């Protein structure tokens, strides 16, 4: 089997941007935290001096009847003024968005850790695939020139999608009745996490499966379509690209915490490659950590290394 270019996998979700932004935020927060710690230490030292001077004044006046001199009062006043300046400086640093930046950093770290875990989904048997009644696909509007950077995340074309297994429908709505009792229709709820294969207007080649979130449900029955948004745009200051999709081009990702069964060794799945937004075909090598992780060998992985992926991102779909 020919080796496909794995360059897109080198990019985490916003990899170049996220990792650089994460590092920059961390350095800025660390520097400010060190300055705050230094200010706090200085303030505590001044408080100790103030306490010692006031205690000395009080004790001396009680025992000897001697009041503090003007020079001593000026010295005490200067300590108070210095402490006020330190407090104001610390407040200014905190009001300069430091807490917001900490929250942003926490979000980036959480996001990168979640993406570092692999996600896979296994394919159905051919008779299971034929038993599924899925909607046809509709091309989505092409992204604007400003959004073209998103396309760089999408790898080379993949074979057309296969429908997911019933047990991976944790994020989908209840099945709709069908005229054929042996056929099942998959629907997706608003806010559902999915792996989907974006179709871009005026582009004939197929793209890899990427992660998305259902942001709109349009129509009913076989005409139902979905707007699916890329939640991890290259430019975090702009909303992710929204694609028009259909059930046949979507696979549900089970919600976090869902009870999921183990996969058999050797099973073919569709999984989220670590530190990317892209799903690829892979083979199950082992279940780990009481079933919460899956050890995978990704198809055509040039390195041939085994990857560890969160179970919920390992989908029972051929891809």
N, C-alpha and C positions, 0 to 999 in steps of 0.2 A: 504494500500500500504506500502510495506516495506520501511524502511528508508535506504537510501544509504549513504555511508561515504562521508562527505562533506569536508574532510581534504584538497583536492587540492584547494578548494576555499579560504583557509586561506592564500594561496600564491598569492600575487599580481604578475603582470608581473615582474619577477625578484624580487619578494617581499622582501625576506630576504636580498638579495644582494642590491637591489635598495634602500630600506629604510636605510640599514646600510651605504651604500655608500653616500646617500643623507645627512645623519646626519654627517658623517665624513667630507664630503666636506663643509657642512655648518659651522661646528666648525672651520675648517681650515680657511675658508674665513672670518668668524667673527673675529678670532684672528688676522689675518693679517690686516683686516679693522680697528680694534681697534688700532693696532700698527701704521698704516698709519695715522689715525686720530691724534694720539699722536704726530707723527712726524710733521704733518701739523701744529698743534697748537704750537709746539716748534719753527718751522720755522717762523711762523707769529710773534711770540714774539721776535725772533732774528731780523727779518726785522724791527720791530718797534724800537728796540734798535739802529740798524744801521742808520735808518732814523733820530732818535733823535740826535745821535752823529754827523752825517754829518751836520744837521741843526745847531747844536751848534757851530761846527767848522766854518761854513760859516758866521754865525751871528757875532761871536766874532771877526773874522778876519776883517769883514767889519766895525764893530763899534769900535774896539779897536786895530786893526792891529796886533793881536796876532795870530800866526799860531799854529796849533796843535803840541803838543810835541811828541817826539819819543814814549814815553810810551802810549800816547793816540792813536797814529797811530797803534802801535802794538795791542792795545786792539781792535781797529776797524778791523784790519786784522784778528785777532782771531775770531771775530764774522763772518766775511765772510767765513773763512775756516770751521767753525762749520756748517754754513748753507749749504756749498757745500757737506759736509759729510752727512748731513741729506737728501739732494736731491739725492745723490748717493745711499743711503740706501733705499730710497723710490723707486727709479728706479729698484734696484735689486729685491725688493719684487714684483714689477709689472712684471718684466721680468721673474720671476720664475713661469710663467704659471697661475698667479692669474686670469687674465681676461679669460683665457681658462677654468679655473675651475668654474668661475662664469657662463659661457655659458653652461658648462656641468650640473651644478646644475639647471640652468633654464630649460634645456632639461629634466632632471629627474623630476623636479616639474611638468612641463607641462604634461609629460608622466603619472605620477602618478595621477594627477588630472583628466586627460582624462579617465584613467582606473577606477577611483573611481566611474565614472558614469556608470550606468547599461545599457546594450544593449540587446534588445530582438527582436525576429522575429517570426511572427505568421505563423501558418501552413495553407496550402491550403485546400480547400474542395477536397474531393476525386475525383470529376469529373475534377477539375482544375489540379490535379496532373496527372491524366491519359491523359490530353491534352498536357502535356509537353513531348518533345522529347529530352532527355538528353543523353549525352555520357555515356558509361560504365566506370567503374573505373579501374585503373591500380595500382598495388602495387608500392610503391616508394622504392628506396633502403634504407636499414636500416641505421640509423646514426652510425657513428664510435663510439668506446668506449668513446672517449673524449666528445661525444655529448649525451651520454646516460642520462645525467642529465636532458635533455629536457623532457624525457618521464615521469618524475615525475610530470610534470604539467598536464599530461593527466589523466583524471579520469576513472572510470569504463566504460565498454562498454555501448553504447546506441543503440536503434533500428536504422535500416538503414535509410538513409536520405530520405527526401521528397523534391521535387523540389520547388523552391521559386516562389512567385507570380510575375507577370509582373511588378507591381508597385514598386518592390524593385530592378529593374534592372538599377539603376542610374549609377553604375560603370561598367556596361557591355557594350559590343559593340552592334551595331545594330543587330537585329535578322536576321538570315540567312533564305533564302527561304527554304521551305520544300515541299516535294512531296505531303504531306497532308496539305491542307490549314488550317485545324483545329488544327494543331500541331505547337508549337513554340519551336525553339531551342535557348537555352541560351548560349551565348559566353561571354568571359571575356577579357578585354583589359589589356595590359601590365601596371603594376602599380596599378591595381585595388585592393582595400581592400576587403577582403572576410572573411567569416567564412567557415572553411573547416574541414572535418573529415580526419585526417591523417591516412594513411595505411602504416604500417611498415612491411618490408619484414620478412618472417618467423614468423610473429605474427598473430594468427588467431582472437584474440579478437578485438572488435571494440573500438575505442577511442572516447572521447568527441570531440565536435566541438571546434576548437580554432581559434584565429584570425591570419590572414596571409596576405601576399601581393604577387600578381602575378608578378614573375620576369622573366618568359619566357613563350612564347606561341609556342607550337610544333604541326605541322601538320595542316590539314584542315578537315572540315566536321566532320563525326562521329569518325574519328581517331584523332581529335584534343585533345591534352593533355596540361597540364599546370604544370610548376614548381612553387610551392608556398612556400615562405620563412616565417619562424617564425621571425617577426621583433623584438622580445623581448627575446633574448637568455638569459639563466641563467648566462653565462659569457659574459659581455658586450665587452670584448676585442676580442671576436671571432664572426664571422658572424653567424646568425641564421641558423638552419637546414633547408635544402630545400627538400621538398617532391614532388613527382610526383603525380598529381591528375587529376581528370576529372570533368566535369561540374556537374555530378550527385552527387559529394561529396563536392560541393561548393555552397555558397549562397552569393550574392553580398551585400556589406555594402554600403549604399548610401554615396556619398561624403559629407563632412562637408558643411553645408549651403544649402543643397538641401531642397526644399519645400516638406514636408512629411505630409500626412493626419493623422488624429487621429485614434486610435483603439477603437473599442467598448469594453465596460466593459465586462469581462468574456472571451475575446478572448484568445486562446492559441497561444503563440509565442515562438520564440527562442531568448534568450537574453544573453548579456554578463554580467556575474555575477560581481558585483562591486569589484574592486581591483584584478581582475584575468585576465587571457587571455582566459578563457574558457566560452563557451556559453552553457546555460542550458534551458530546457523548463520552461515556466512560464505562469502565468495567469495575464491578464491586470486587474488592480483594478481601475485605474483612470488615466486621462491625467492631467498634471500639467504644470504650467508656460507657458500658451498659447500653449500647445502642444509640447513644446521642451523637456519635460521630461515625463517619463511614470512611474507610480507606479505599481510595480509588486509583485506577490507572487510566488517565485520560487518553483518548484515542489520538494517535499521531503526536503525542507529546514528545518533542524532540529530546528532552532530557530523560525521558523514560522513568521518571521518579514517581513514587507513590505520593498521593496528596491526601490530606485529611480534611473532610468537609462536614459541616453540620448536617445532621440527618434531614432536617426539614428542607434543605436546599438540594437534596438528592431526589429527583423526581422520577416517578415510574412512567417513563416516556422514552421512546426511541430517539426522538429528536430529528 
